[in-house]
C-alpha cells in the first residue's frame, strides 16, 4: 500500500483512499489555456505536500514552455524558492530523459515535469516507466500538461484544474489562491468531480471553499510571471 499524503480536506482525502498516493505519478492539466497559472500553482502545491517540510522539489521544464516560475509568487504560496532545483531541457526527448533520471533518484521529495506542448512522447509507455521509477525511488512525480492529452496514461490520478473565485480579504483585497478541480481518474478508485478549494499558506494545507464568492482569484498570487 502506498503512503498517503493528506491534502487537508477530509472528504477529498477519503475520495483518494486516504490522501494523495506518494511515490506515484500524478497528472494534471488546465481546463482552459488561461487556467495554466492555476494548474502550475496546484502542481507545485501538490509537490510541496508530497515533499514534506524539508524535501527538495525538482522542476523539470522544457525550454520552450511559456511562463517562468516567479520567486515572489512562490513565496506568496509559502514555497521557499531555494527548495526548488531547476532542470531545463532543450526538447521533449531531453525532457523525458531528464525526468526519468530525476524520478529514478530517491533524493528529491517530489518532481514536477513541465513539457512545453502536447508532449506526445509522454505516452502510456513513458508514464508506466515513470510510475515504476517513482515506486522504486519513493519520489512523487507530477506531470503538468498544457492541455487534456486525450490519451491513456499509467498515472495514479489525473486532474483537470481551473481557477476559482477566492474569498475576499479585508478592504476587498484578493484572497488566497483558489482552485476548481475534477478528479477525472484514479487507479483503484472512482472519479470525483466539482471540488472547490483554497490554499492556506500558514497551515500549508488546502481548505474547502464555498462556490458563492464575490472576489476573483488574484493572479498575482500564482507562481508564474
Backbone as numpy.savetxt, mean C-alpha at the origin, in Angstrom:
# Nx Ny Nz CAx CAy CAz Cx Cy Cz
0.32 -21.04 9.25 -0.51 -19.84 9.25 0.36 -18.58 9.25
0.04 -17.60 8.39 0.85 -16.38 8.36 0.62 -15.51 9.59
1.64 -14.75 9.95 1.48 -13.72 10.98 0.54 -12.66 10.43
-0.34 -12.14 11.27 -1.32 -11.14 10.84 -0.98 -9.78 11.45
-1.13 -8.74 10.64 -0.87 -7.37 11.06 -2.21 -6.65 11.17
-2.61 -6.27 12.38 -3.89 -5.59 12.57 -3.83 -4.19 11.98
-4.86 -3.83 11.22 -4.93 -2.50 10.62 -5.60 -1.49 11.55
-6.29 -1.97 12.59 -6.87 -1.07 13.57 -8.38 -0.96 13.51
-9.00 -1.59 12.51 -10.46 -1.58 12.37 -10.93 -3.03 12.54
-11.52 -3.37 13.68 -11.83 -4.77 13.97 -12.61 -5.48 12.87
-13.62 -4.84 12.31 -14.43 -5.51 11.29 -13.61 -5.78 10.03
-12.75 -4.85 9.66 -11.90 -5.07 8.49 -10.86 -6.15 8.79
-10.27 -6.10 9.98 -9.32 -7.14 10.36 -9.99 -8.52 10.37
-11.24 -8.57 10.84 -11.97 -9.84 10.83 -12.19 -10.32 9.39
-12.52 -9.38 8.49 -12.73 -9.75 7.09 -11.45 -10.31 6.46
-10.30 -9.88 7.00 -9.00 -10.36 6.51 -8.51 -11.60 7.24
-9.35 -12.14 8.11 -8.94 -13.34 8.84 -8.06 -13.04 10.03
-8.13 -11.81 10.55 -7.33 -11.42 11.70 -6.35 -10.30 11.43
-6.34 -9.79 10.22 -5.43 -8.70 9.84 -4.74 -9.02 8.52
-3.94 -8.09 8.07 -3.20 -8.28 6.83 -2.13 -9.35 7.02
-2.06 -10.29 6.10 -1.08 -11.38 6.21 0.31 -10.84 5.93
1.21 -10.99 6.89 2.61 -10.59 6.71 3.33 -11.65 5.88
4.50 -11.27 5.34 5.32 -12.20 4.55 4.54 -12.76 3.37
3.75 -11.90 2.76 2.97 -12.26 1.58 3.04 -11.10 0.59
2.55 -11.33 -0.62 2.43 -10.28 -1.63 1.00 -9.75 -1.62
0.87 -8.43 -1.59 -0.43 -7.76 -1.66 -0.38 -6.78 -2.84
-1.52 -6.60 -3.48 -1.55 -5.82 -4.72 -2.67 -4.78 -4.63
-2.40 -3.57 -5.08 -3.43 -2.54 -5.08 -3.24 -1.58 -6.24
-4.32 -0.87 -6.56 -4.26 0.11 -7.65 -5.33 1.17 -7.43
-5.20 2.34 -8.08 -6.17 3.41 -7.92 -7.45 3.15 -8.72
-8.58 3.56 -8.16 -9.85 3.42 -8.87 -9.86 4.28 -10.13
-9.30 5.48 -10.04 -9.17 6.40 -11.16 -7.74 6.94 -11.16
-7.32 7.50 -12.29 -5.96 8.04 -12.38 -5.68 9.05 -11.28
-6.68 9.89 -10.98 -6.48 10.94 -9.97 -6.39 10.39 -8.56
-6.68 9.12 -8.37 -6.57 8.50 -7.05 -5.18 7.93 -6.77
-4.25 8.10 -7.72 -2.93 7.52 -7.54 -2.21 8.03 -6.28
-2.27 9.33 -5.95 -1.62 9.76 -4.70 -2.19 9.05 -3.47
-3.50 8.82 -3.44 -4.10 8.11 -2.31 -3.66 6.66 -2.29
-3.58 6.03 -3.46 -3.13 4.64 -3.53 -1.68 4.53 -3.07
-0.86 5.52 -3.45 0.54 5.54 -3.02 0.64 5.66 -1.51
-0.15 6.58 -0.95 -0.14 6.75 0.51 -0.59 5.48 1.21
-1.63 4.85 0.70 -2.14 3.64 1.34 -1.11 2.51 1.28
-0.44 2.38 0.13 0.61 1.36 0.00 1.71 1.59 1.04
2.12 2.83 1.21 3.16 3.15 2.18 2.70 2.88 3.61
1.43 3.17 3.89 0.92 2.93 5.24 0.79 1.44 5.54
0.40 0.66 4.55 0.41 -0.79 4.74 1.84 -1.27 5.00
2.79 -0.72 4.24 4.20 -1.09 4.44 4.66 -0.70 5.85
4.24 0.47 6.30 4.61 0.92 7.64 4.07 -0.04 8.71
2.82 -0.44 8.55 2.22 -1.38 9.51 2.96 -2.71 9.47
3.26 -3.20 8.26 3.92 -4.50 8.12 5.35 -4.47 8.64
6.03 -3.34 8.45 7.44 -3.23 8.86 7.60 -3.10 10.37
6.56 -2.64 11.06 6.67 -2.46 12.50 7.35 -1.15 12.86
7.64 -0.99 14.12 8.12 0.29 14.64 9.46 0.72 14.06
10.36 -0.23 13.79 11.70 0.14 13.38 12.12 -0.47 12.04
11.29 -1.28 11.43 11.68 -1.96 10.21 11.89 -1.03 9.03
12.81 -1.42 8.16 13.10 -0.64 6.96 12.05 -0.92 5.89
11.64 0.13 5.17 10.76 0.01 4.01 11.60 0.25 2.77
11.56 -0.67 1.82 12.27 -0.49 0.56 11.26 -0.12 -0.51
11.52 0.99 -1.20 10.67 1.49 -2.27 11.40 1.20 -3.59
10.89 0.22 -4.36 11.49 -0.18 -5.63 10.65 0.44 -6.75
11.21 1.40 -7.44 10.46 2.23 -8.38 11.04 2.14 -9.79
10.15 2.11 -10.78 10.59 2.21 -12.17 10.84 3.68 -12.51
11.92 3.94 -13.19 12.39 5.30 -13.42 11.34 6.21 -14.06
10.54 5.66 -14.99 9.58 6.49 -15.72 8.30 6.78 -14.94
8.19 6.28 -13.73 6.96 6.48 -12.96 6.76 7.96 -12.63
5.54 8.43 -12.82 5.21 9.82 -12.53 4.90 9.99 -11.05
5.34 11.11 -10.48 5.09 11.40 -9.07 6.17 10.80 -8.19
6.92 11.66 -7.54 7.99 11.22 -6.65 7.53 11.32 -5.20
8.07 10.46 -4.36 7.75 10.56 -2.94 8.26 11.89 -2.39
7.46 12.50 -1.55 7.71 13.86 -1.06 7.99 13.80 0.44
9.23 14.06 0.88 9.57 13.88 2.30 8.64 14.58 3.28
8.25 15.87 3.08 7.30 16.46 4.04 5.96 15.74 4.07
5.54 15.21 2.90 4.30 14.44 2.88 4.43 13.14 3.65
5.59 12.50 3.53 5.84 11.29 4.31 5.79 11.60 5.81
6.40 12.71 6.20 6.40 13.10 7.61 4.98 13.35 8.10
4.12 13.94 7.26 2.73 14.18 7.64 1.99 12.86 7.88
2.40 11.82 7.19 1.80 10.50 7.41 2.38 9.80 8.63
3.43 10.37 9.20 4.09 9.73 10.34 5.17 8.76 9.93
5.67 8.90 8.69 6.73 8.02 8.20 8.03 8.80 8.14
9.03 8.35 8.86 10.35 8.98 8.81 10.99 8.64 7.46
11.26 9.65 6.60 11.88 9.35 5.30 13.18 8.56 5.42
13.88 8.69 6.56 15.14 7.97 6.75 14.93 6.46 6.82
13.69 6.03 7.06 13.41 4.59 7.13 13.21 3.97 5.75
13.15 4.80 4.71 12.87 4.29 3.37 14.16 4.21 2.56
14.41 3.06 2.02 15.54 2.84 1.12 14.99 2.83 -0.31
15.55 3.70 -1.16 15.02 3.86 -2.52 15.86 3.06 -3.51
15.17 2.32 -4.38 15.80 1.59 -5.48 15.13 2.06 -6.76
15.92 2.56 -7.69 15.40 3.10 -8.95 15.82 2.20 -10.10
14.85 1.63 -10.80 15.13 0.71 -11.91 14.83 1.39 -13.24
15.69 1.22 -14.25 15.50 1.93 -15.51 14.33 1.44 -16.36
13.94 0.17 -16.20 12.86 -0.36 -17.02 12.14 -1.46 -16.24
11.07 -1.98 -16.85 10.24 -2.95 -16.13 11.00 -4.25 -15.82
11.82 -4.70 -16.76 12.58 -5.92 -16.52 13.53 -5.75 -15.35
14.20 -4.61 -15.29 15.10 -4.32 -14.17 14.33 -4.18 -12.87
13.14 -3.59 -12.94 12.29 -3.44 -11.76 11.95 -4.81 -11.18
11.55 -5.73 -12.05 11.18 -7.06 -11.59 12.38 -7.78 -10.98
13.54 -7.63 -11.60 14.74 -8.27 -11.07 15.10 -7.69 -9.70
15.07 -6.36 -9.60 15.40 -5.71 -8.32 14.40 -6.07 -7.24
13.11 -6.09 -7.61 12.07 -6.44 -6.63 12.29 -7.85 -6.11
12.62 -8.78 -7.00 12.88 -10.14 -6.57 14.05 -10.23 -5.60
15.12 -9.49 -5.89 16.30 -9.50 -5.01 15.96 -8.94 -3.64
15.16 -7.86 -3.61 14.83 -7.22 -2.33 13.89 -8.11 -1.52
12.84 -8.62 -2.15 11.85 -9.42 -1.42 12.47 -10.73 -0.95
13.47 -11.23 -1.66 14.14 -12.46 -1.26 14.94 -12.27 0.03
15.31 -11.02 0.33 16.13 -10.73 1.50 15.26 -10.60 2.76
15.72 -11.12 3.90 14.98 -10.95 5.15 15.22 -9.59 5.81
16.09 -8.75 5.23 16.44 -7.49 5.87 15.29 -6.48 5.92
14.56 -6.23 4.82 13.49 -5.22 4.88 12.29 -5.70 5.68
11.63 -4.77 6.34 10.36 -5.10 6.97 9.26 -5.21 5.95
9.33 -4.36 4.92 8.32 -4.37 3.86 8.93 -3.75 2.61
8.39 -4.15 1.47 8.86 -3.64 0.18 7.67 -3.20 -0.65
7.74 -1.99 -1.21 6.72 -1.51 -2.14 7.32 -1.53 -3.54
6.63 -2.16 -4.47 7.08 -2.28 -5.86 6.19 -1.38 -6.69
6.78 -0.37 -7.34 6.01 0.66 -8.02 6.40 0.76 -9.50
5.74 0.00 -10.38 6.02 0.12 -11.81 5.47 1.41 -12.38
5.91 1.75 -13.59 5.52 3.02 -14.21 4.26 2.89 -15.05
3.95 1.71 -15.52 2.82 1.54 -16.42 2.09 0.23 -16.16
1.55 -0.39 -17.21 0.77 -1.61 -17.03 1.52 -2.78 -16.39
2.83 -2.79 -16.49 3.68 -3.83 -15.86 3.24 -5.22 -16.28
3.27 -5.46 -17.57 2.83 -6.75 -18.10 3.74 -7.90 -17.67
4.99 -7.59 -17.35 5.90 -8.64 -16.89 5.55 -9.12 -15.48
4.83 -8.29 -14.73 4.40 -8.68 -13.39 3.10 -9.47 -13.51
3.22 -10.65 -14.11 2.07 -11.48 -14.40 1.89 -12.55 -13.32
1.07 -13.56 -13.61 0.80 -14.60 -12.63 2.08 -15.31 -12.20
2.93 -15.63 -13.17 4.18 -16.32 -12.85 5.08 -15.47 -11.96
5.23 -14.19 -12.32 6.08 -13.29 -11.53 5.51 -13.09 -10.13
4.18 -12.96 -10.02 3.57 -12.75 -8.70 3.71 -14.01 -7.83
3.66 -15.18 -8.45 3.92 -16.41 -7.68 5.35 -16.43 -7.15
6.29 -16.02 -7.98 7.68 -16.00 -7.56 7.88 -15.03 -6.39
7.29 -13.85 -6.49 7.40 -12.87 -5.41 6.74 -13.39 -4.13
5.63 -14.08 -4.29 4.96 -14.66 -3.12 5.85 -15.68 -2.42
6.49 -16.54 -3.19 7.39 -17.54 -2.61 8.58 -16.88 -1.93
9.13 -15.83 -2.54 10.23 -15.10 -1.93 9.81 -14.48 -0.60
8.61 -13.87 -0.59 8.12 -13.21 0.63 7.90 -14.23 1.74
7.32 -15.37 1.40 7.08 -16.40 2.41 8.39 -16.93 3.00
9.39 -17.06 2.14 10.67 -17.60 2.61 11.46 -16.59 3.44
11.39 -15.31 3.08 12.21 -14.30 3.75 11.52 -13.65 4.94
10.19 -13.65 4.95 9.45 -12.94 5.99 9.18 -11.49 5.66
9.56 -11.05 4.47 9.35 -9.67 4.03 7.98 -9.52 3.37
7.21 -8.54 3.79 5.91 -8.28 3.17 6.10 -7.43 1.92
5.51 -7.84 0.80 5.65 -7.13 -0.47 4.31 -6.53 -0.89
4.36 -5.31 -1.36 3.15 -4.60 -1.81 3.39 -4.10 -3.23
2.59 -4.58 -4.15 2.70 -4.18 -5.55 1.71 -3.06 -5.82
2.23 -1.86 -6.11 1.41 -0.68 -6.36 1.28 -0.49 -7.86
0.19 -0.96 -8.43 -0.04 -0.83 -9.86 -0.61 0.55 -10.19
-0.57 0.89 -11.49 -1.10 2.19 -11.92 -2.58 2.10 -12.29
-3.09 0.88 -12.54 -4.49 0.69 -12.93 -4.85 -0.77 -12.75
-6.13 -1.08 -12.83 -6.61 -2.46 -12.73 -5.94 -3.30 -13.82
-5.21 -4.35 -13.44 -4.48 -5.12 -14.43 -5.35 -6.07 -15.25
-6.57 -6.37 -14.80 -7.46 -7.31 -15.50 -6.73 -8.62 -15.82
-5.96 -9.10 -14.90 -5.17 -10.30 -15.14 -5.04 -11.08 -13.84
-4.83 -12.40 -13.91 -4.66 -13.20 -12.69 -3.41 -12.77 -11.92
-3.45 -13.03 -10.63 -2.32 -12.71 -9.77 -2.29 -13.69 -8.61
-1.11 -13.99 -8.13 -0.96 -14.86 -6.95 -0.96 -14.06 -5.66
-1.20 -12.75 -5.72 -1.21 -11.92 -4.52 -2.24 -12.44 -3.51
-1.91 -12.34 -2.24 -2.82 -12.78 -1.19 -4.06 -11.91 -1.13
-3.89 -10.60 -1.30 -5.04 -9.69 -1.38 -4.86 -8.76 -2.57
-6.00 -8.31 -3.11 -6.00 -7.32 -4.19 -7.01 -6.23 -3.82
-6.56 -4.96 -3.85 -7.35 -3.82 -3.37 -7.52 -2.78 -4.47
-8.66 -2.12 -4.46 -8.90 -0.93 -5.30 -9.11 0.26 -4.36
-8.33 1.33 -4.61 -8.29 2.48 -3.71 -8.81 3.75 -4.38
-9.51 4.57 -3.61 -9.92 5.90 -4.06 -9.77 6.87 -2.90
-9.58 8.13 -3.23 -9.57 9.16 -2.18 -10.97 9.29 -1.59
-11.04 9.53 -0.30 -12.32 9.77 0.38 -12.29 11.14 1.03
-13.45 11.60 1.45 -13.55 12.90 2.11 -13.14 12.76 3.57
-12.33 13.69 4.02 -11.81 13.59 5.38 -12.67 14.36 6.37
-12.43 14.09 7.63 -13.14 14.78 8.70 -12.48 16.13 8.94
-13.24 17.22 8.83 -12.67 18.56 8.96 -12.14 18.79 10.37
-11.03 19.49 10.46 -10.47 19.88 11.75 -10.97 21.28 12.12
-10.48 21.81 13.24 -10.86 23.16 13.65 -10.54 24.17 12.56
-11.35 25.21 12.46 -11.20 26.27 11.45 -11.31 25.70 10.03
-12.01 24.57 9.91 -12.24 23.92 8.62 -10.93 23.53 7.92
-9.90 23.24 8.70 -8.63 22.78 8.12 -8.80 21.36 7.57
-8.01 21.00 6.56 -8.11 19.64 6.01 -7.85 18.60 7.08
-8.60 17.52 7.01 -8.45 16.46 8.00 -7.38 15.46 7.65
-7.39 14.35 8.34 -6.41 13.30 8.11 -6.65 12.61 6.76
-5.62 11.98 6.19 -5.81 11.27 4.93 -6.91 10.23 5.06
-7.79 10.19 4.07 -8.94 9.29 4.11 -9.00 8.48 2.82
-9.49 7.26 2.94 -9.46 6.32 1.82 -10.78 5.58 1.70
-11.20 5.34 0.47 -12.32 4.45 0.18 -11.72 3.23 -0.52
-11.96 2.05 0.00 -11.31 0.89 -0.57 -12.24 -0.31 -0.64
-11.94 -1.14 -1.63 -12.63 -2.40 -1.83 -11.60 -3.51 -1.83
-11.84 -4.52 -1.03 -11.02 -5.72 -1.04 -11.61 -6.64 -2.10
-11.03 -6.63 -3.28 -11.61 -7.32 -4.43 -11.39 -8.83 -4.38
-10.30 -9.24 -3.75 -9.98 -10.67 -3.73 -9.03 -10.95 -2.59
-9.21 -12.09 -1.95 -8.22 -12.56 -0.99 -8.21 -14.08 -1.02
-7.01 -14.61 -0.96 -6.86 -16.06 -0.98 -7.41 -16.66 0.31
-8.31 -17.61 0.16 -8.88 -18.26 1.33 -9.96 -17.47 2.03
-10.42 -16.37 1.43 -11.45 -15.56 2.06 -12.32 -14.87 1.03
-13.36 -14.21 1.51 -14.32 -13.55 0.63 -13.90 -12.11 0.36
-14.31 -11.55 -0.78 -14.09 -10.12 -1.00 -14.93 -9.30 -0.01
-14.56 -8.03 0.13 -15.27 -7.16 1.06 -15.21 -5.74 0.52
-16.37 -5.11 0.35 -16.44 -3.84 -0.37 -16.92 -2.71 0.54
-16.63 -1.49 0.09 -17.23 -0.30 0.68 -16.61 0.18 1.98
-15.31 -0.06 2.19 -14.65 0.41 3.40 -14.23 1.86 3.24
-14.49 2.68 4.27 -14.05 4.08 4.28 -13.32 4.30 5.60
-12.07 4.73 5.51 -11.27 4.86 6.72 -10.28 6.00 6.60
-9.77 6.42 7.74 -8.76 7.48 7.75 -7.56 7.00 8.55
-6.45 7.71 8.35 -5.20 7.36 9.00 -4.98 8.23 10.21
-4.79 7.61 11.36 -4.47 8.32 12.60 -2.96 8.28 12.77
-2.29 9.38 12.47 -0.83 9.41 12.53 -0.31 9.19 13.93
-0.99 9.74 14.93 -0.50 9.63 16.29 -0.55 8.19 16.79
-1.57 7.44 16.39 -1.70 6.05 16.81 -1.08 5.09 15.81
-0.66 5.62 14.66 -0.12 4.78 13.58 -1.08 3.65 13.25
-2.36 4.04 13.06 -3.39 3.04 12.81 -4.52 3.67 12.00
-5.31 2.81 11.36 -6.49 3.26 10.65 -7.68 3.31 11.60
-8.62 4.21 11.30 -9.87 4.28 12.05 -11.02 4.37 11.06
-12.21 3.86 11.42 -13.35 3.93 10.50 -13.81 5.37 10.33
-14.40 5.66 9.19 -14.81 7.02 8.85 -16.23 6.99 8.31
-17.04 7.94 8.78 -18.39 8.06 8.28 -18.37 8.54 6.83
-19.37 8.12 6.05 -19.47 8.58 4.66 -20.01 10.01 4.57
-20.68 10.48 5.63 -21.33 11.79 5.58 -20.41 12.86 6.13
-19.49 13.32 5.29 -18.49 14.30 5.71 -18.51 15.49 4.78
-18.10 16.64 5.32 -18.21 17.87 4.54 -16.91 18.34 3.92
-15.78 17.82 4.38 -14.50 18.36 3.93 -13.81 17.39 2.98
-13.17 17.93 1.95 -12.42 17.09 1.02 -11.11 16.63 1.64
-10.67 15.45 1.25 -9.37 14.97 1.69 -8.29 15.88 1.13
-7.39 16.33 1.97 -6.36 17.26 1.51 -5.23 16.56 0.81
-5.01 16.83 -0.48 -3.95 16.18 -1.23 -2.58 16.47 -0.66
-2.45 17.59 0.05 -1.13 17.94 0.60 -0.70 16.97 1.70
-1.62 16.16 2.17 -1.26 15.20 3.20 -0.75 13.89 2.63
-0.79 13.75 1.30 -0.38 12.51 0.70 1.13 12.52 0.44
1.64 11.37 0.03 3.08 11.17 0.03 3.79 11.58 -1.25
3.04 11.96 -2.27 3.68 12.33 -3.53 3.62 13.83 -3.74
4.56 14.30 -4.55 4.58 15.72 -4.80 5.13 16.01 -6.18
